[in-house]
Amino acid sequence: MILRLRGYSIVSAANGLEAMTYLEAGKPISLVILDLRMPIMDGWEVSRRMQADPALKDIPVIALSANAEQPLPGAVATVHKGSIDLNQFLNVIESVVRDPDAPLAH
């Protein structure tokens, strides 16, 4: 809701498979905010598939994690769900979004 209030268009996926289906359809995306723990296909697998796909590998990814396991390879940032600093989170988003008119995928 906060991102929408800031003027971003948001596309949401209920799970990793749904996210990959959307991404592979080739619609423009400015940023992927990727929860590492999702049903059906987790964020680690989504990230692996994005990195292996030339059309998706350059889309910036911010990883959301409930704990501080290990950073997601290729992610521009990892945000811990339990301690999100909203201003810092928004600053990271604004620093990596290349096309403010293309939606953010969450």
DSSP file (Angstrom, degrees, kcal/mol; ACC not computed):
  #  RESIDUE AA STRUCTURE BP1 BP2  ACC     N-H-->O    O-->H-N    N-H-->O    O-->H-N    TCO  KAPPA ALPHA  PHI   PSI    X-CA   Y-CA   Z-CA
    1    1 A M     >        0   0    0      0, 0.0     4,-2.4     0, 0.0     5,-0.2   0.000 360.0 360.0 360.0 -40.1    0.0    0.0    0.0
    2    2 A I  H  >  +     0   0    0      1,-0.2     4,-1.4     2,-0.2     6,-0.1   0.904 360.0  50.1 -63.7 -41.1    2.8    2.4    0.8
    3    3 A L  H  4>S+     0   0    0      2,-0.2     5,-2.4     1,-0.2    -1,-0.2   0.892 109.7  50.7 -65.7 -38.5    4.5    1.8   -2.5
    4    4 A R  H >45S+     0   0    0      1,-0.2     3,-1.8     3,-0.2    -1,-0.2   0.914 107.9  53.0 -63.7 -41.2    1.2    2.5   -4.3
    5    5 A L  H 3<5S+     0   0    0     -4,-2.4    -1,-0.2     1,-0.3    -2,-0.2   0.799 104.1  57.2 -63.2 -27.7    0.8    5.7   -2.3
    6    6 A R  T 3<5S-     0   0    0     -4,-1.4    -1,-0.3    -5,-0.2    -2,-0.2   0.422 128.2 -99.8 -82.8   1.5    4.3    6.7   -3.5
    7    7 A G  T < 5S+     0   0    0     -3,-1.8     2,-0.3     1,-0.3    -3,-0.2   0.508  76.2 139.3  97.5   5.6    3.1    6.3   -7.1
    8    8 A Y      < -     0   0    0     -5,-2.4     2,-0.5    -6,-0.1    -1,-0.3  -0.599  50.0-132.4 -84.3 144.5    4.4    2.8   -8.0
    9    9 A S        -     0   0    0     91,-0.3    95,-3.3    93,-0.3     2,-0.4  -0.820  28.3-155.8 -89.6 133.5    2.4    0.3   -9.9
   10   10 A I  E     -a  104   0A   0     -2,-0.5     2,-0.4    93,-0.2    95,-0.2  -0.922  17.0-169.5-119.9 136.9    2.5   -3.1   -8.2
   11   11 A V  E     -a  105   0A   0     93,-3.0    95,-3.3    -2,-0.4     2,-0.3  -0.996  17.6-159.8-119.5 126.9    2.0   -6.6   -9.6
   12   12 A S        -     0   0    0     -2,-0.4     2,-0.4    94,-0.3    93,-0.0  -0.821   8.8-162.7-111.2 148.4    1.7   -9.3   -6.9
   13   13 A A        -     0   0    0     -2,-0.3     3,-0.1     1,-0.1     6,-0.0  -0.983  16.4-146.1-125.5 140.1    2.2  -13.0   -7.2
   14   14 A A  S    S+     0   0    0     -2,-0.4     2,-0.3     1,-0.1    -1,-0.1   0.700  82.0   1.0 -77.7 -20.0    0.9  -15.5   -4.6
   15   15 A N  S  > S-     0   0    0     23,-0.1     4,-2.0     1,-0.1    25,-0.1  -0.951  82.4 -91.7-158.4 173.4    3.8  -17.9   -5.1
   16   16 A G  H  > S+     0   0    0     23,-1.2     4,-2.6    25,-0.9     5,-0.2   0.842 119.8  54.3 -64.9 -35.9    7.1  -18.3   -6.9
   17   17 A L  H  > S+     0   0    0     22,-0.4     4,-2.3     2,-0.2    -1,-0.2   0.921 109.4  48.1 -65.1 -42.8    5.6  -20.2   -9.8
   18   18 A E  H  > S+     0   0    0      2,-0.2     4,-2.0     1,-0.2    -2,-0.2   0.889 111.3  51.8 -63.3 -39.0    3.1  -17.5  -10.4
   19   19 A A  H  X S+     0   0    0     -4,-2.0     4,-2.8     2,-0.2    -2,-0.2   0.932 110.3  47.4 -62.9 -46.2    5.9  -14.9  -10.3
   20   20 A M  H  X S+     0   0    0     -4,-2.6     4,-3.0     1,-0.2    -2,-0.2   0.885 108.9  54.4 -64.5 -38.4    8.0  -16.7  -12.8
   21   21 A T  H  X S+     0   0    0     -4,-2.3     4,-0.7     2,-0.2    -1,-0.2   0.922 112.1  44.6 -60.0 -43.7    5.0  -17.1  -15.1
   22   22 A Y  H ><>S+     0   0    0     -4,-2.0     3,-0.8     2,-0.2     5,-0.7   0.940 115.1  47.1 -65.2 -48.0    4.5  -13.4  -15.0
   23   23 A L  H ><5S+     0   0    0     -4,-2.8     3,-1.6     1,-0.2    -2,-0.2   0.903 109.6  52.9 -62.8 -41.9    8.1  -12.6  -15.5
   24   24 A E  H 3<5S+     0   0    0     -4,-3.0    -1,-0.2     1,-0.3    -2,-0.2   0.644  92.1  74.9 -70.9 -13.6    8.6  -15.0  -18.4
   25   25 A A  T <<5S-     0   0    0     -3,-0.8    -1,-0.3    -4,-0.7    -2,-0.2   0.621 106.7-124.4 -73.1 -11.4    5.6  -13.4  -20.2
   26   26 A G  T < 5 +     0   0    0     -3,-1.6    -3,-0.1    -4,-0.3    -2,-0.1   0.611  54.9 152.7  83.2  12.2    8.0  -10.5  -21.0
   27   27 A K      < -     0   0    0     -5,-0.7    -1,-0.3     1,-0.1     2,-0.1  -0.510  56.4 -93.4 -73.1 145.6    6.0   -7.7  -19.5
   28   28 A P        -     0   0    0      0, 0.0     2,-0.4     0, 0.0    -1,-0.1  -0.360  46.9-179.1 -66.0 135.1    8.2   -4.8  -18.3
   29   29 A I        -     0   0    0     73,-0.2    75,-0.2     1,-0.1     3,-0.1  -0.999  20.2-165.9-134.0 134.4    9.2   -4.9  -14.7
   30   30 A S  S    S-     0   0    0     73,-2.3    68,-0.4    -2,-0.4     2,-0.3   0.797  75.0  -4.7 -86.5 -31.9   11.4   -2.3  -12.9
   31   31 A L  E     -b  104   0A   0     72,-0.6    74,-2.9    28,-0.1     2,-0.5  -0.983  56.6-139.6-162.8 145.1   12.1   -4.3   -9.7
   32   32 A V  E     -bc 105  61A   0     28,-2.6    30,-2.8    -2,-0.3     2,-0.8  -0.974   8.3-160.6-114.0 123.4   11.3   -7.6   -8.1
   33   33 A I  E     - c   0  62A   0     72,-3.2     2,-0.6    -2,-0.5    30,-0.2  -0.916  24.4-162.8-100.0 110.2   10.7   -7.7   -4.3
   34   34 A L  E     - c   0  63A   0     28,-3.0    30,-3.0    -2,-0.8     2,-0.4  -0.853  17.8-150.4-113.2 113.7   11.2  -11.3   -3.7
   35   35 A D  E     - c   0  64A   0     -2,-0.6     8,-0.3    28,-0.2    30,-0.2  -0.645  12.1-149.0 -74.0 130.3   10.1  -13.2   -0.5
   36   36 A L  S    S+     0   0    0     28,-2.4     7,-1.1    -2,-0.4     2,-0.7   0.757  85.5  58.1 -76.0 -22.9   12.5  -16.0    0.0
   37   37 A R  S    S+     0   0    0     27,-0.3    -1,-0.2     5,-0.2     5,-0.1  -0.859  70.7 140.8-113.0  99.2    9.9  -18.3    1.6
   38   38 A M        -     0   0    0     -2,-0.7   -23,-0.1    -3,-0.1   -24,-0.0  -0.928  50.2-103.1-130.5 155.8    7.0  -18.8   -0.7
   39   39 A P  S    S+     0   0    0      0, 0.0     2,-3.0     0, 0.0   -23,-1.2  -0.324  95.9  11.2 -73.6 164.3    4.8  -21.8   -1.5
   40   40 A I  S    S+     0   0    0    -25,-0.1     2,-0.4   -24,-0.1   -25,-0.1  -0.297 138.9  19.9  67.5 -57.1    5.2  -23.9   -4.6
   41   41 A M  S    S-     0   0    0     -2,-3.0   -25,-0.9     4,-0.0   -24,-0.1  -0.963  83.8-140.0-140.2 121.9    8.5  -22.3   -5.7
   42   42 A D     >  -     0   0    0     -2,-0.4     4,-2.1   -26,-0.1     3,-0.4  -0.234  28.5-102.5 -79.2 171.0   10.6  -20.4   -3.1
   43   43 A G  H  > S+     0   0    0     -7,-1.1     4,-2.5    -8,-0.3     5,-0.2   0.791 118.5  61.4 -63.0 -30.2   12.5  -17.2   -3.7
   44   44 A W  H  > S+     0   0    0     -8,-0.6     4,-2.2     2,-0.2    -1,-0.2   0.922 107.9  43.7 -62.2 -43.6   15.8  -19.0   -4.1
   45   45 A E  H  > S+     0   0    0     -3,-0.4     4,-2.6     2,-0.2     5,-0.2   0.895 111.9  52.9 -70.3 -39.8   14.5  -20.9   -7.1
   46   46 A V  H  X S+     0   0    0     -4,-2.1     4,-2.5     1,-0.2    -2,-0.2   0.938 110.9  48.1 -58.1 -45.6   12.9  -17.8   -8.6
   47   47 A S  H  X S+     0   0    0     -4,-2.5     4,-2.7     2,-0.2    -2,-0.2   0.914 110.1  51.1 -62.3 -44.4   16.3  -16.1   -8.3
   48   48 A R  H  X S+     0   0    0     -4,-2.2     4,-1.5     1,-0.2    -1,-0.2   0.922 112.8  46.3 -58.6 -44.5   18.2  -19.0   -9.9
   49   49 A R  H  X S+     0   0    0     -4,-2.6     4,-0.8     2,-0.2    -2,-0.2   0.882 111.9  50.5 -68.1 -37.8   15.7  -19.0  -12.8
   50   50 A M  H >< S+     0   0    0     -4,-2.5     3,-0.9    -5,-0.2     6,-0.3   0.927 110.3  49.8 -64.4 -43.6   15.9  -15.3  -13.2
   51   51 A Q  H 3< S+     0   0    0     -4,-2.7    -1,-0.2     1,-0.2    -2,-0.2   0.801 110.5  50.8 -66.1 -28.3   19.7  -15.3  -13.2
   52   52 A A  H 3< S+     0   0    0     -4,-1.5    -1,-0.2    -5,-0.2    -2,-0.2   0.605  96.8  79.3 -83.6 -12.0   19.7  -18.1  -15.9
   53   53 A D    XX  -     0   0    0     -3,-0.9     4,-2.3    -4,-0.8     3,-1.8  -0.867  68.8-152.9-102.4 114.2   17.4  -16.2  -18.2
   54   54 A P  T 34 S+     0   0    0      0, 0.0     4,-0.3     0, 0.0    -1,-0.1   0.793  97.1  54.4 -54.9 -29.8   19.1  -13.5  -20.3
   55   55 A A  T 34 S+     0   0    0      1,-0.2    -5,-0.1     2,-0.1    -3,-0.0   0.685 120.3  30.1 -77.5 -17.6   15.8  -11.6  -20.5
   56   56 A L  T X4 S+     0   0    0     -3,-1.8     3,-1.9    -6,-0.3    -1,-0.2   0.611  93.1  88.3-114.2 -18.4   15.4  -11.5  -16.7
   57   57 A K  T 3< S+     0   0    0     -4,-2.3    -2,-0.1     1,-0.3    -6,-0.1   0.715  88.2  51.9 -64.3 -21.9   18.9  -11.5  -15.2
   58   58 A D  T 3  S+     0   0    0     -4,-0.3    -1,-0.3    -8,-0.1    -2,-0.1   0.442  79.3 109.5 -95.3   0.9   19.3   -7.7  -15.2
   59   59 A I  S <  S-     0   0    0     -3,-1.9   -28,-0.1    -9,-0.1   -29,-0.1  -0.652  77.6-116.7 -73.9 124.6   16.0   -7.0  -13.4
   60   60 A P        -     0   0    0      0, 0.0   -28,-2.6     0, 0.0     2,-0.4  -0.335  30.9-157.7 -63.8 144.0   17.0   -5.8   -9.9
   61   61 A V  E     -c   32   0A   0     13,-0.4    15,-2.6   -30,-0.2    16,-0.9  -0.986  13.3-164.5-126.3 132.6   15.9   -7.9   -7.0
   62   62 A I  E     -cd  33  77A   0    -30,-2.8   -28,-3.0    -2,-0.4     2,-0.3  -0.984  22.2-143.8-110.4 123.1   15.4   -7.0   -3.4
   63   63 A A  E     -cd  34  78A   0     14,-2.6    16,-3.4    -2,-0.5     2,-0.5  -0.688   5.2-152.5 -89.5 138.0   15.1  -10.1   -1.2
   64   64 A L  E     +cd  35  79A   0    -30,-3.0   -28,-2.4    -2,-0.3     2,-0.4  -0.947  20.9 178.2-107.8 127.6   12.8  -10.3    1.8
   65   65 A S  E     - d   0  80A   0     14,-2.5    16,-2.7    -2,-0.5    17,-0.4  -0.987  33.8-152.9-134.7 139.9   13.9  -12.6    4.5
   66   66 A A  S    S+     0   0    0     -2,-0.4     2,-0.3    14,-0.2    16,-0.2   0.677  89.2  22.5 -81.0 -18.5   12.5  -13.5    7.9
   67   67 A N  S    S-     0   0    0      3,-0.1     2,-0.8    14,-0.0     3,-0.1  -0.899  86.1-104.9-141.5 172.5   16.0  -14.4    9.2
   68   68 A A        +     0   0    0     -2,-0.3    12,-0.0     1,-0.2    10,-0.0  -0.339  61.3 140.8 -97.8  52.7   19.6  -13.6    8.3
   69   69 A E  S    S-     0   0    0     -2,-0.8    -1,-0.2     1,-0.2    -4,-0.0   0.928  71.1 -42.9 -57.1 -95.4   20.5  -16.9    6.7
   70   70 A Q        -     0   0    0     -3,-0.1    -1,-0.2     3,-0.0    -3,-0.1  -0.979  66.8 -94.1-137.4 149.8   22.7  -16.0    3.7
   71   71 A P        -     0   0    0      0, 0.0     7,-0.0     0, 0.0    -3,-0.0  -0.288  41.9-108.7 -64.7 150.0   22.3  -13.2    1.2
   72   72 A L    >   -     0   0    0      1,-0.1     3,-2.1     5,-0.1    -9,-0.1  -0.686  37.1-115.2 -78.7 120.1   20.6  -14.0   -2.1
   73   73 A P  T 3  S+     0   0    0      0, 0.0     3,-0.1     0, 0.0    -1,-0.1  -0.322  99.2  16.2 -57.1 132.9   23.1  -14.0   -4.9
   74   74 A G  T 3  S+     0   0    0      1,-0.3   -13,-0.4     2,-0.0     2,-0.2   0.275  91.7 132.0  88.5 -11.2   22.4  -11.3   -7.4
   75   75 A A    <   -     0   0    0     -3,-2.1    -1,-0.3     1,-0.1   -13,-0.2  -0.512  54.0-146.1 -75.3 141.6   20.1   -9.3   -5.1
   76   76 A V  S    S-     0   0    0    -15,-2.6     2,-0.3     1,-0.3   -14,-0.2   0.722  82.2  -5.0 -76.8 -21.1   20.8   -5.6   -4.8
   77   77 A A  E     -d   62   0A   0    -16,-0.9   -14,-2.6    -5,-0.1     2,-0.5  -0.975  59.0-138.7-163.6 156.6   19.7   -5.7   -1.1
   78   78 A T  E     -d   63   0A   0     -2,-0.3     2,-0.5   -16,-0.2   -14,-0.2  -0.996  19.1-163.5-122.1 126.4   18.2   -8.1    1.5
   79   79 A V  E     -d   64   0A   0    -16,-3.4   -14,-2.5    -2,-0.5     2,-0.6  -0.930  15.6-135.4-111.7 130.1   15.6   -6.7    3.8
   80   80 A H  E >   -d   65   0A   0     -2,-0.5     3,-1.6     3,-0.2   -14,-0.2  -0.754  10.0-143.5 -88.4 122.6   14.8   -8.5    7.0
   81   81 A K  G >  S+     0   0    0    -16,-2.7     3,-0.8    -2,-0.6   -15,-0.2   0.827  95.4  55.7 -55.3 -38.4   11.0   -8.7    7.5
   82   82 A G  G 3  S+     0   0    0    -17,-0.4    -1,-0.3     1,-0.2   -16,-0.1   0.654 118.3  30.4 -73.3 -14.9   11.1   -8.3   11.3
   83   83 A S  G <  S+     0   0    0     -3,-1.6     2,-0.4     2,-0.0    -1,-0.2  -0.238  74.4 166.3-141.5  50.3   13.1   -5.1   11.2
   84   84 A I    <   -     0   0    0     -3,-0.8     2,-0.9    -5,-0.1     3,-0.1  -0.554  25.6-153.0 -73.0 122.8   12.2   -3.1    8.1
   85   85 A D     >  -     0   0    0     -2,-0.4     4,-2.9     1,-0.2     5,-0.2  -0.869  11.0-155.7 -91.0 106.0   13.3    0.5    8.2
   86   86 A L  H  > S+     0   0    0     -2,-0.9     4,-2.7     1,-0.2     5,-0.2   0.868  88.4  49.5 -57.1 -43.1   10.7    2.0    5.8
   87   87 A N  H  > S+     0   0    0      2,-0.2     4,-2.2     1,-0.2    -1,-0.2   0.917 113.4  46.4 -63.7 -42.5   12.8    5.0    4.8
   88   88 A Q  H  > S+     0   0    0      2,-0.2     4,-2.3     1,-0.2    -2,-0.2   0.914 112.2  51.4 -64.6 -42.4   15.8    2.8    4.1
   89   89 A F  H  X S+     0   0    0     -4,-2.9     4,-2.2     1,-0.2    -2,-0.2   0.926 111.4  46.9 -60.1 -46.8   13.6    0.4    2.1
   90   90 A L  H  X S+     0   0    0     -4,-2.7     4,-2.8    -5,-0.2    -1,-0.2   0.875 110.1  53.7 -64.2 -37.8   12.2    3.2    0.0
   91   91 A N  H  X S+     0   0    0     -4,-2.2     4,-1.8     2,-0.2    -1,-0.2   0.905 108.6  49.0 -63.3 -41.2   15.6    4.6   -0.6
   92   92 A V  H  X S+     0   0    0     -4,-2.3     4,-1.1     2,-0.2    -2,-0.2   0.934 112.4  48.5 -63.3 -45.2   16.8    1.3   -1.9
   93   93 A I  H >X S+     0   0    0     -4,-2.2     4,-1.9     1,-0.2     3,-0.9   0.948 112.0  48.1 -59.7 -49.4   13.8    1.0   -4.2
   94   94 A E  H 3< S+     0   0    0     -4,-2.8    -1,-0.2     1,-0.2    -2,-0.2   0.806 108.5  55.7 -63.7 -28.9   14.2    4.5   -5.5
   95   95 A S  H 3< S+     0   0    0     -4,-1.8    -1,-0.2    -5,-0.2    -2,-0.2   0.739 116.7  33.6 -76.2 -21.5   18.0    3.9   -6.2
   96   96 A V  H << S+     0   0    0     -4,-1.1     2,-0.5    -3,-0.9    -2,-0.2   0.626  85.4 106.1-110.6 -15.4   17.4    0.8   -8.4
   97   97 A V     <  +     0   0    0     -4,-1.9   -66,-0.1    -5,-0.2   -67,-0.1  -0.543  40.2 178.1 -71.0 117.5   14.1    1.5  -10.2
   98   98 A R  S    S+     0   0    0     -2,-0.5    -1,-0.2   -68,-0.4     3,-0.1   0.812  73.1  35.5 -89.0 -34.6   15.1    2.3  -13.8
   99   99 A D    >   -     0   0    0      1,-0.1     3,-1.6     3,-0.1    -1,-0.3  -0.868  63.9-170.5-124.7  96.3   11.7    2.8  -15.3
  100  100 A P  T 3  S+     0   0    0      0, 0.0   -91,-0.3     0, 0.0    -1,-0.1   0.669  87.3  58.1 -63.7 -14.0    9.3    4.4  -12.8
  101  101 A D  T 3  S+     0   0    0    -93,-0.1    -2,-0.0     2,-0.1   -71,-0.0   0.677  89.6  83.2 -88.2 -18.0    6.4    3.7  -15.2
  102  102 A A  S <  S-     0   0    0     -3,-1.6   -93,-0.3     1,-0.1   -73,-0.2  -0.643  89.8-106.6 -82.9 143.7    7.0   -0.1  -15.2
  103  103 A P        -     0   0    0      0, 0.0   -73,-2.3     0, 0.0   -72,-0.6  -0.217  20.5-122.3 -71.1 159.6    5.4   -2.0  -12.3
  104  104 A L  E     -ab  10  31A   0    -95,-3.3   -93,-3.0   -75,-0.2     2,-0.5  -0.820  24.7-137.2 -93.2 138.9    7.2   -3.5   -9.4
  105  105 A A  E      ab  11  32A   0    -74,-2.9   -72,-3.2    -2,-0.4   -93,-0.2  -0.854 360.0 360.0-100.2 133.0    6.6   -7.2   -8.9
  106  106 A H              0   0    0    -95,-3.3   -94,-0.3    -2,-0.5   -71,-0.2   0.301 360.0 360.0-134.4 360.0    6.0   -8.4   -5.4
